[in-house]
Amino acid sequence: MDKIFKKLSEELGIREAQVEATVKLIDEGNTIPFIARYRKEVTGNLSDETLRDLGERLTYLRNLEARKEEIIRLIDEQGKLTDELTIKIASTMVLSELEDIYRPYKPKKRTRATIAKEKGLEPLADIIYLQNEKRDLYEIAKEYIDEEKGVANEEEAIQGALDIIAENIADDADYRKRIKFFCFREAVISSKINKEDEKSPYEMYYDFKEGILKIPSHRILAINRGEKEEFLKVKIDKPDDKILDYLKKQIIKDYKSQFNELLTLTIEDSYKRLIEPSIERELRNDLTERSEEKAIKVFGKNAKQLLLQPPIKDMTVMGFDPAYRTGCKIAVIDKTGKLLDTTTVYPTEPQNDVEGAKNTLKALILKHNVNMIAIGNGTASRESETFVSNMIKEISGDLYYAIVSEAGASVYSASKLATEEYPDINVSLRGAISIARRLQDPLSELVKIDPKAIGVGQYQHDVNQKKLSDSLTGVVEDAVNSVGVDVNTATPSLLSYVSGINGSIAKNIVKYRDENGELKTRKDLLKVPKLGPSAFKQCAGFIRIFNGKNPIEVTAVHPESYDVAEKLLTKIGYSVDNLVQKDKLEALKKDLSKVDANKLAEELNVGVLTLKDIIEELSKPGRDPREDLPKPILRSDVLKFEDLQEGMSLTGTVRNVIDFGAFIDIGVKHDGLVHISEMADKFVRNPSEIVSVGDIVKVKVIGIDREKQKVSLSMKV
């Protein structure tokens, strides 16, 4: 374990003591959100992102150690294990390098080399490879002629021996490591058109070359997809001459010997027939894995920002799911998310029943006192936006609309969960409900949808789906736990992402709530079937109880710290009850800001970091942390693509952040692109350093392609 601790310390740039303490917490069954929030003193205040990276690498390195033990056992069973080999295996910290070491000892299918070994030609191969024999090779080869074994003459004996040497060269771990090093520095990935005169999204890759050392991950994933769809032929051009020169220098001892020519040809055969194809596969796999890893991280960050979009509270919302032929689906949701009404209107082509649609929706708006209209951004969105904008002008009072991403809404509509939630509602209308509720509370609604369907990724359907799923589960958990969950209103979908709560426990909580009424304290959770003390410890701090018996439970203060919170409040002249008295909150916040946590921590027998968190929570009891983030842009009028002019300044919402820039919703049909080079006056290494999903940004139009309906934007305004 010491070796693993040291490796993790080096990779993550943290102290070994932090690694050891964190691993202990993980092994004890604590979740990452719990450790990140409530064990800061133990970990040295490691972030949830660092903790997840540590957890992932810990699993990798432990699997690596297990594989080492297995390989040592397998080689030992063959009677080929040496002290040198054991040390070499033990020192390896990369799985691919470990497998290269094991390669010569791995059971193989029948190859030219294994057949030659069966014919007893391995000693002859050793003679040729060592190059020490002065006798004529053909004289030596005569000794290995054996018609029963299938060796008819000297040439067959020598050829068999060379086949063995070729495979031994190909299996040598040190050679392979060096060859990969050459390739990663100098190899070039190239792609050519596979289907002549074929239009496709991959036209920029029809005659493309780029060094694998510098190629961005999104290009690798694009090339992979183009190859999979048979638009592209892809290969890696390797520094063949340098590799062959290296192998010859390592193997050939005397260029004047009788073995020189044979070994030269054998090296070339080994490289072309055995090494080069397998190295190509490994390079492609490595490039793909690295690209997928980066894509998953980018997607995860975007997804988290989307999940943490601020809710639109205390508003009755009309969900508007645009369409053409089948009509626009409408759902009205009250302030608590309860469905009030549904209908279908036809203001778009082919029916164009604008007046009829207006009359229907005006009646619903008046009946339910609708404050906000959430319009999905899919098919017919901008036509629907124009219709809504014109209708709003005819209605007195404050009524606005917002464009909402409807990615995944159709997936939710047809899901088992949607059927359970709205068994009597038509599938087509459920999408409108989802759109409305996404504006009201993005987190509560989006957790119902497969994360890769929520529309903020890049090539998310092309990457390793298990890795993506595992990563995104962690992202959703972090988002849910950073906000906290009202246990008396939360759905099973939302509760299942709370630290320590799985799907079955989440359903049990809702069932208990339905049968017994609202939970009054966090301790009531212990009455829920299957939710024991261990799960309670993990989840309690993330659960919120509003209008309960203990006002502290509207905060993230963990039950284990209630006494500290109470003593702190008493010390500055307040009580727990003051946390729910609005007229006391400003004064409480002011007095808490004066507390010196460093001095008071020792007196209260609590860690400084924990005390600072308690102070922060008591300063804003019941406050949703999302309220501090930029609110969605509310509109009352529409911007048409035809209205756009170069030089125009606009305000937009960041919809997606990718390797090469960010897509911005500026209110027209298609999002505009801010290329990474237009994000700032300084060099930008990573777009996520500048913007996040949901950010409200000022942009300038710098390019318009009216044929392709594309807009280029700049943030250098």
C-alpha positions in Angstrom: 0.0 0.0 0.0 2.9 2.4 0.7 3.8 2.3 -3.0 0.2 3.1 -3.9 0.0 6.0 -1.4 3.3 7.4 -2.8 2.0 7.1 -6.4 -1.3 8.8 -5.6 0.5 11.5 -3.8 2.7 12.3 -6.8 -0.1 12.1 -9.3 -2.5 14.3 -7.4 0.0 16.7 -5.9 -1.1 16.0 -2.3 0.7 14.8 0.8 0.9 11.0 1.5 -0.7 11.5 4.8 -3.8 13.0 3.0 -3.9 10.0 0.7 -3.6 7.5 3.5 -6.3 9.2 5.6 -8.7 9.4 2.6 -8.1 5.8 1.6 -9.0 4.7 5.1 -12.2 6.7 5.0 -13.1 5.2 1.6 -12.4 1.6 2.9 -14.6 2.3 5.9 -17.5 2.7 3.5 -17.8 6.5 3.5 -19.1 8.2 0.3 -17.2 10.9 -1.5 -19.8 13.6 -0.9 -19.7 12.8 2.9 -15.9 12.8 3.0 -15.7 16.0 1.0 -18.2 17.8 3.2 -17.8 16.4 6.7 -14.2 15.1 7.0 -12.2 18.1 5.8 -9.9 18.0 8.8 -9.1 14.3 8.1 -8.4 14.8 4.3 -6.8 18.2 4.6 -9.8 19.8 2.8 -9.6 17.9 -0.4 -12.2 18.8 -3.0 -14.9 16.4 -4.2 -13.2 16.4 -7.6 -9.8 15.4 -6.2 -11.4 12.8 -4.0 -13.1 11.2 -7.0 -9.9 11.2 -8.9 -8.2 9.6 -6.0 -10.9 7.0 -5.7 -10.7 6.1 -9.4 -6.9 5.9 -9.4 -7.0 3.9 -6.1 -9.2 1.3 -7.9 -6.8 1.2 -10.9 -3.7 0.8 -8.8 -5.2 -1.9 -6.6 -6.3 -3.8 -9.7 -2.8 -3.4 -11.1 -1.3 -4.9 -7.9 -3.8 -7.8 -8.1 -2.8 -8.4 -11.7 0.9 -8.3 -10.8 0.3 -11.1 -8.2 -1.6 -13.1 -10.8 1.2 -12.7 -13.4 3.9 -13.6 -11.0 2.0 -16.8 -10.1 1.4 -17.7 -13.7 5.1 -17.3 -14.7 6.2 -19.1 -11.6 3.9 -22.1 -12.5 5.9 -22.2 -15.8 9.1 -22.4 -13.9 10.4 -19.2 -15.6 10.2 -16.7 -12.7 13.5 -15.0 -11.8 14.4 -12.5 -9.2 15.1 -9.9 -12.0 11.7 -10.5 -13.5 9.9 -10.3 -10.2 11.6 -6.9 -9.5 10.6 -5.7 -13.0 7.0 -6.7 -12.5 6.9 -5.1 -9.0 8.2 -1.8 -10.2 5.8 -1.4 -13.1 3.0 1.1 -12.5 1.2 1.0 -15.9 -1.1 -1.8 -16.8 -0.1 -1.9 -20.5 3.6 -2.1 -19.6 2.8 -4.9 -17.2 1.0 -6.8 -20.0 4.0 -6.3 -22.3 6.2 -7.9 -19.6 3.8 -10.9 -19.4 3.5 -11.1 -23.2 6.4 -13.7 -23.8 4.9 -16.0 -21.1 1.3 -15.7 -22.2 -0.2 -18.8 -23.7 -0.6 -18.3 -27.4 -2.5 -19.7 -30.3 -0.4 -21.8 -32.7 1.9 -19.4 -34.5 4.8 -19.8 -36.8 7.0 -19.5 -33.8 5.2 -22.0 -31.6 5.2 -24.5 -34.4 8.9 -24.0 -34.8 9.4 -24.6 -31.1 7.4 -27.8 -31.3 9.9 -28.9 -34.0 12.7 -28.4 -31.5 14.2 -25.4 -33.2 14.5 -23.1 -30.1 18.2 -24.0 -29.5 19.0 -23.0 -33.1 17.2 -19.7 -32.6 19.3 -19.0 -29.5 22.5 -19.7 -31.5 21.5 -17.3 -34.3 20.3 -14.6 -31.8 23.5 -14.7 -29.7 25.7 -14.5 -32.8 28.7 -16.2 -31.0 29.0 -19.3 -33.2 31.8 -19.3 -35.7 30.8 -22.5 -37.5 28.9 -22.2 -40.7 25.2 -21.8 -40.0 24.2 -24.4 -42.5 26.4 -26.9 -40.9 24.8 -26.2 -37.5 21.3 -26.3 -39.1 21.9 -29.9 -40.3 21.8 -31.1 -36.7 18.1 -30.0 -36.6 16.8 -31.7 -39.7 14.1 -34.1 -38.5 11.6 -35.3 -41.1 9.3 -36.8 -38.4 9.0 -33.3 -36.8 8.6 -31.7 -40.3 12.1 -30.2 -40.7 13.1 -31.5 -44.2 16.3 -29.4 -44.7 18.6 -26.7 -43.5 16.6 -23.9 -45.0 13.4 -25.0 -43.1 15.4 -25.3 -39.8 16.8 -21.8 -40.2 13.5 -20.3 -41.2 11.8 -21.9 -38.2 14.5 -20.5 -35.9 14.1 -17.0 -37.5 10.3 -17.2 -36.8 11.1 -17.9 -33.1 13.5 -14.9 -33.1 10.9 -12.6 -34.8 8.3 -13.5 -32.1 10.8 -13.0 -29.3 11.7 -9.6 -30.6 8.0 -8.7 -30.9 7.3 -9.9 -27.3 10.2 -8.0 -25.7 8.8 -5.5 -23.2 11.7 -3.1 -23.3 11.7 -3.0 -27.1 7.9 -2.3 -27.2 8.2 0.4 -24.6 10.9 2.2 -26.6 9.0 1.8 -29.9 5.8 3.3 -28.2 8.0 6.2 -27.0 9.2 6.9 -30.6 5.6 6.7 -31.8 4.1 9.0 -29.2 6.7 11.6 -30.0 6.8 11.4 -33.8 3.9 9.3 -35.2 1.2 11.0 -37.3 -2.4 10.0 -37.5 -3.9 10.4 -41.0 -7.3 10.0 -42.5 -8.5 9.8 -46.1 -11.9 9.7 -47.7 -13.4 6.3 -47.9 -16.4 7.1 -50.0 -15.6 9.2 -53.1 -17.7 12.4 -53.7 -19.6 11.7 -50.5 -20.8 14.6 -48.4 -20.5 14.2 -44.7 -19.8 16.0 -41.4 -16.2 14.7 -41.7 -15.1 16.6 -44.8 -12.3 18.3 -42.9 -10.8 14.8 -42.3 -10.9 13.7 -46.0 -7.2 14.5 -46.3 -6.0 15.1 -42.8 -2.7 14.6 -40.9 -1.7 15.6 -37.3 0.9 14.4 -34.9 -0.5 12.2 -32.2 1.4 14.1 -29.5 -0.6 17.3 -30.1 -3.9 16.2 -31.7 -6.9 17.4 -29.5 -9.2 14.8 -28.1 -12.2 16.0 -30.0 -10.5 15.3 -33.3 -9.6 11.8 -32.3 -13.2 11.1 -31.4 -14.4 12.7 -34.6 -12.0 10.6 -36.7 -13.1 7.4 -34.8 -16.7 8.2 -35.5 -16.0 8.9 -39.2 -14.2 5.6 -39.5 -17.0 3.7 -37.7 -19.5 5.2 -40.2 -17.2 4.2 -43.1 -16.6 7.7 -44.3 -12.9 7.6 -43.4 -9.9 5.3 -43.7 -7.5 5.9 -40.8 -3.9 4.9 -40.2 -0.9 5.9 -38.0 2.3 6.8 -39.9 5.1 5.7 -37.6 8.8 6.5 -37.7 9.6 3.1 -39.2 13.3 3.9 -40.1 14.1 5.1 -36.6 12.4 2.1 -35.1 14.2 -0.4 -37.3 17.6 1.3 -36.7 16.9 1.1 -33.0 16.1 -2.6 -33.1 19.2 -3.4 -35.3 21.5 -1.5 -32.9 20.0 -3.5 -30.0 20.2 -6.9 -31.6 23.0 -7.1 -34.2 26.4 -7.3 -32.6 28.6 -7.6 -35.6 27.5 -6.3 -39.0 30.3 -8.4 -40.7 29.1 -11.7 -39.2 27.3 -14.5 -41.1 24.2 -13.7 -39.0 23.9 -10.0 -40.0 21.7 -10.3 -43.1 19.5 -13.0 -41.6 18.9 -10.9 -38.4 18.3 -7.8 -40.4 15.6 -9.5 -42.5 14.1 -11.1 -39.3 14.0 -7.7 -37.5 12.2 -6.2 -40.5 9.8 -9.2 -40.6 9.1 -9.0 -36.8 8.4 -5.3 -37.1 6.1 -5.3 -40.2 4.3 -8.6 -39.4 4.1 -8.6 -35.6 5.1 -5.4 -33.9 3.7 -2.7 -36.2 0.1 -4.0 -36.3 -0.1 -4.5 -32.6 1.5 -1.1 -31.8 -1.0 0.5 -34.2 -3.9 -1.0 -32.2 -2.4 0.0 -28.9 -1.7 3.6 -30.1 -5.3 3.9 -31.4 -6.6 2.4 -28.1 -4.4 4.8 -26.0 -5.4 7.8 -28.0 -9.1 6.8 -27.7 -8.9 6.2 -24.0 -7.2 9.5 -23.4 -9.7 11.3 -25.6 -12.6 9.6 -23.9 -11.3 10.4 -20.5 -11.0 14.1 -21.4 -14.4 14.1 -23.1 -16.0 12.5 -20.0 -14.4 15.1 -17.7 -15.7 18.0 -19.9 -19.1 16.4 -20.2 -19.2 15.9 -16.4 -18.3 19.5 -15.7 -20.9 20.7 -18.1 -23.5 18.4 -16.7 -22.8 19.6 -13.2 -23.2 23.2 -14.2 -26.5 22.4 -15.9 -27.8 20.5 -12.9 -26.9 23.5 -10.7 -28.8 26.0 -12.8 -30.8 28.3 -10.4 -34.5 27.4 -10.0 -37.3 29.8 -10.9 -39.2 29.8 -7.7 -42.8 30.9 -6.8 -43.9 30.9 -10.4 -46.7 29.1 -12.2 -45.0 27.9 -15.4 -46.5 26.9 -18.8 -44.4 24.2 -20.5 -44.4 24.7 -24.3 -43.2 21.7 -26.3 -42.9 22.9 -29.9 -43.8 20.9 -33.0 -45.2 21.2 -36.5 -47.7 18.6 -37.8 -48.6 17.0 -34.4 -49.1 20.3 -32.6 -47.4 22.1 -29.7 -48.0 20.3 -26.4 -48.8 22.5 -23.4 -48.6 21.7 -19.7 -49.3 24.1 -16.8 -47.4 23.5 -13.5 -48.1 25.2 -10.2 -45.4 26.7 -7.9 -44.9 23.3 -6.3 -44.5 21.4 -9.5 -48.0 20.0 -9.5 -49.6 19.5 -12.9 -52.7 21.8 -13.3 -53.7 21.5 -17.0 -52.7 20.2 -20.4 -53.7 20.9 -24.0 -52.4 20.9 -27.6 -52.4 23.9 -29.9 -51.5 24.3 -33.6 -49.9 27.7 -34.3 -47.2 26.3 -36.6 -47.3 24.7 -40.0 -49.2 23.1 -41.6 -52.3 24.1 -39.6 -51.2 27.7 -38.7 -54.1 28.2 -36.3 -52.5 31.2 -34.6 -55.6 32.9 -33.4 -57.1 29.6 -32.0 -53.9 28.8 -30.2 -53.7 32.3 -28.7 -57.3 32.1 -27.4 -56.7 28.7 -25.8 -53.4 29.7 -24.1 -54.7 33.1 -23.0 -57.6 31.4 -21.2 -55.1 29.0 -19.5 -52.8 31.9 -18.5 -55.7 33.8 -17.0 -57.2 30.7 -15.3 -54.0 29.6 -13.6 -52.3 33.0 -13.3 -49.3 31.8 -15.3 -46.1 33.9 -14.8 -43.7 32.2 -17.1 -43.6 30.2 -20.3 -40.8 27.6 -20.8 -40.3 26.9 -24.5 -38.4 23.8 -25.6 -35.5 24.5 -27.9 -36.2 21.6 -30.4 -38.0 21.5 -33.7 -40.2 24.5 -34.4 -38.8 26.3 -31.4 -38.1 29.7 -33.0 -41.5 29.7 -34.8 -43.1 28.9 -31.4 -41.0 31.7 -29.8 -42.3 34.2 -32.4 -45.8 33.1 -31.6 -45.4 33.3 -27.8 -43.7 36.7 -28.1 -46.5 38.2 -30.2 -49.1 36.7 -27.8 -47.3 38.2 -24.7 -47.7 41.7 -26.3 -51.4 41.2 -26.2 -51.6 40.3 -22.5 -51.4 42.9 -19.7 -49.3 42.1 -16.7 -45.8 40.6 -16.2 -45.4 37.5 -18.4 -42.1 36.3 -19.7 -40.7 33.4 -21.6 -37.4 31.5 -21.5 -35.9 29.0 -23.9 -35.2 25.7 -22.2 -33.1 22.8 -23.4 -35.4 19.9 -24.1 -32.6 17.4 -24.5 -33.7 14.1 -23.1 -37.3 15.2 -22.6 -38.6 12.6 -25.1 -36.4 9.9 -23.4 -38.1 10.8 -20.1 -41.6 10.9 -21.6 -41.4 7.3 -22.7 -39.6 6.1 -19.6 -41.0 3.8 -16.9 -40.5 6.6 -14.4 -42.7 9.0 -16.4 -45.4 6.4 -16.6 -45.3 5.9 -12.8 -45.5 9.7 -12.3 -48.2 10.4 -14.9 -49.9 7.2 -15.7 -53.0 8.9 -17.1 -51.1 11.5 -19.2 -50.4 11.0 -22.9 -46.7 10.3 -23.6 -46.5 13.3 -25.9 -47.7 15.7 -23.2 -45.1 14.5 -20.6 -42.4 16.3 -22.5 -44.1 19.6 -21.9 -44.3 18.8 -18.2 -40.6 18.0 -18.1 -39.8 21.3 -19.9 -41.8 23.4 -17.4 -40.3 21.6 -14.4 -36.8 22.0 -15.8 -37.2 25.8 -15.5 -38.8 25.5 -12.1 -36.1 23.2 -10.6 -33.5 21.9 -13.1 -31.9 19.6 -10.6 -35.0 17.8 -9.5 -36.1 17.2 -13.1 -32.9 16.4 -14.8 -31.9 13.6 -12.3 -34.8 11.7 -13.9 -33.0 11.6 -17.2 -30.0 9.5 -18.3 -27.2 12.1 -17.9 -25.7 11.4 -21.4 -29.1 12.5 -22.8 -29.2 16.0 -21.3 -27.4 17.7 -24.2 -24.2 19.2 -22.9 -21.6 16.7 -24.1 -19.4 16.1 -27.0 -19.3 12.6 -28.5 -20.8 11.2 -25.3 -22.4 8.4 -27.2 -19.0 7.3 -28.6 -17.1 7.0 -25.4 -16.9 4.0 -23.0 -20.4 3.9 -21.7 -19.6 2.3 -18.3 -16.9 4.9 -17.6 -19.3 7.6 -18.7 -22.1 6.3 -16.5 -19.8 5.9 -13.4 -18.4 9.4 -13.9 -21.8 11.0 -14.4 -23.3 9.2 -11.4 -20.6 10.9 -9.3 -21.3 14.3 -10.9 -25.0 14.0 -10.2 -24.3 13.0 -6.6 -22.0 16.0 -6.1 -24.6 18.3 -7.5 -27.5 16.9 -5.4 -25.5 16.8 -2.2 -24.1 20.4 -2.7 -27.7 21.7 -2.8 -29.3 19.4 -0.3 -32.7 17.7 -0.6 -36.0 18.5 1.0 -36.9 15.0 2.2 -40.6 15.9 2.4 -41.0 16.9 -1.3 -38.2 15.1 -3.1 -38.9 12.3 -5.7 -37.3 8.9 -5.4 -35.1 9.9 -8.4 -33.7 12.8 -6.5 -33.3 11.0 -3.2 -31.5 8.1 -4.8 -28.5 10.4 -5.5 -28.2 11.5 -1.8 -25.1 10.2 -0.1 -25.8 6.8 1.5 -29.3 6.4 -0.2 -29.8 3.9 -3.0 -32.9 3.4 -5.2 -34.7 1.0 -2.9 -34.2 3.2 0.2 -35.3 6.2 -1.7 -38.6 4.5 -2.6 -39.0 3.4 1.0 -38.6 7.0 2.2 -41.4 8.2 -0.1 -43.5 5.3 0.9 -42.9 6.0 4.6 -43.7 9.7 3.9 -47.0 8.8 2.2 -48.1 6.5 5.0 -47.0 8.6 8.0 -47.0 12.1 6.8 -44.0 14.6 6.7 -40.8 13.7 8.5 -40.3 16.1 11.5 -36.7 15.4 12.2 -33.7 13.8 10.5 -33.9 11.0 13.1 -37.2 10.0 11.6 -35.2 8.6 8.7 -34.1 5.8 11.0 -37.7 4.5 11.0 -37.5 4.0 7.2 -37.0 0.3 6.3 -33.4 -0.6 5.3 -32.1 2.9 6.3 -29.7 1.9 9.2 -27.2 3.9 11.3 -24.5 3.7 8.6 -26.7 5.1 5.8 -28.1 7.7 8.2 -24.6 9.0 9.0 -23.8 9.4 5.3 -27.1 11.1 4.3 -28.2 13.1 7.3 -26.3 16.3 6.6 -27.6 16.4 3.0 -31.2 16.1 4.1 -33.3 19.2 4.8 -36.3 19.3 7.1 -38.3 22.5 6.6 -41.0 23.3 9.3 -39.6 20.6 11.5 -38.8 20.3 15.2 -35.2 21.4 14.9 -34.4 24.6 12.9 -30.8 23.4 12.5 -32.1 20.8 10.0 -32.8 23.4 7.3 -29.0 23.7 7.1 -26.1 21.3 6.1 -24.9 21.1 9.7 -24.5 17.3 10.4 -26.2 15.8 13.5 -22.7 15.0 14.9 -22.1 18.8 15.1 -25.5 20.0 16.5 -24.0 20.6 20.0 -21.2 22.7 18.5 -23.8 24.8 16.5 -25.9 25.3 19.6 -22.9 26.3 21.7 -21.8 28.7 19.0 -25.2 30.4 18.8 -25.4 30.7 22.6 -22.0 32.2 22.7 -23.0 35.1 20.4 -26.4 35.6 22.1 -28.8 33.6 19.9 -30.8 30.4 20.0 -31.6 27.7 17.5 -35.1 29.1 17.1 -33.6 32.3 15.7 -32.6 30.4 12.5 -36.2 30.4 11.3 -37.1 34.0 12.4 -36.6 36.2 9.4 -36.3 39.4 11.4 -33.2 37.9 13.2 -31.4 36.6 10.2 -29.5 39.8 9.1 -28.3 40.5 12.6 -27.3 36.8 13.1 -25.4 36.8 9.8 -23.5 40.0 10.9 -22.6 38.6 14.3 -21.5 35.3 12.9 -19.2 37.1 10.4 -17.3 38.5 13.4 -16.6 35.1 14.9 -12.9 34.1 14.9 -13.1 30.4 14.0 -9.4 29.9 14.6 -9.7 31.0 18.2 -13.1 29.5 19.0 -12.4 26.0 17.4 -10.3 24.8 20.3 -12.8 26.1 22.9 -15.7 24.2 21.2 -13.5 21.1 20.6 -14.0 21.1 16.9 -11.8 21.4 13.8 -11.3 24.9 12.3 -12.6 23.9 8.9 -15.7 22.2 10.3 -16.4 25.3 12.4 -16.1 27.6 9.4 -18.6 25.4 7.5 -21.0 25.6 10.5 -20.7 29.4 10.6 -21.4 29.6 6.9 -24.4 27.4 7.2 -25.9 29.2 10.1 -25.4 32.5 8.3 -27.8 31.4 5.5 -30.2 28.8 7.0 -32.4 27.2 4.4 -30.8 29.1 1.6 -30.4 27.3 -1.8 -26.8 27.8 -2.9 -28.0 27.9 -6.5 -29.6 31.3 -5.8 -26.2 32.9 -6.1 -25.7 31.7 -9.7 -26.8 33.6 -12.8 -30.6 33.4 -13.5 -31.9 32.3 -16.9 -32.5 35.1 -19.4 -36.1 36.0 -19.4 -37.4 37.3 -22.7 -40.5 39.1 -24.0 -39.5 39.6 -27.6 -37.9 37.5 -30.3 -34.7 37.9 -32.2 -34.7 36.6 -35.8 -31.7 35.2 -37.6 -32.4 37.8 -40.3 -32.0 40.6 -37.7 -28.4 39.6 -37.0 -25.6 41.9 -38.2 -21.8 41.7 -37.8 -20.7 43.9 -34.9 -24.0 43.5 -33.1 -23.6 43.1 -29.2 -25.9 40.6 -27.5 -26.4 38.8 -24.2 -26.5 35.0 -24.3 -26.5 31.9 -22.2 -23.7 29.3 -22.4 -25.3 26.1 -23.4 -22.3 23.8 -23.9 -18.5 24.0 -23.4 -16.3 21.9 -25.5 -12.5 21.6 -26.2 -12.4 24.3 -28.9 -14.9 26.8 -27.5 -18.5 27.3 -26.3 -21.9 27.4 -27.8 -24.0 30.4 -26.8 -27.8 30.7 -27.0 -28.3 34.3 -28.3 -32.0 33.8 -29.0 -31.9 32.6 -32.6 -32.6 29.2 -33.9 -29.0 27.8 -33.7 -26.6 28.5 -30.9 -23.6 30.7 -31.9 -20.0 29.5 -31.4 -17.3 31.4 -29.5 -14.1 29.8 -30.6 -11.4 29.4 -27.9 -9.4 32.1 -29.7 -12.2 34.6 -29.2 -12.8 34.1 -25.5 -10.3 36.5 -24.1 -7.4 38.9 -25.1 -5.0 36.4 -23.5 -4.1 32.8 -24.4 -6.8 30.4 -23.2 -5.7 26.8 -22.7 -9.1 25.5 -21.7 -12.5 27.1 -22.4 -13.8 25.9 -19.0 -11.3 28.3 -17.4 -13.4 31.2 -18.9 -17.0 30.0 -19.0 -19.4 27.4 -17.6 -22.7 26.0 -18.7 -25.4 28.5 -17.6 -23.2 31.5 -17.5 -24.7 34.7 -18.9 -22.2 36.4 -21.2 -21.9 39.4 -23.4 -20.9 38.6 -27.0 -20.3 40.3 -30.3 -21.3 38.9 -33.7 -18.2 38.5 -35.8 -19.4 36.2 -38.6 -22.7 35.0 -40.1 -23.1 32.1 -42.5 -26.7 32.6 -43.7 -26.7 29.5 -45.9 -25.6 27.2 -43.0 -27.4 29.3 -40.3 -24.1 29.5 -38.4 -23.1 32.4 -36.2 -19.5 33.2 -35.0 -19.2 35.1 -31.8 -16.5 36.8 -29.8 -16.4 37.6 -26.1 -13.7 40.3 -26.7 -16.4 43.0 -26.3 
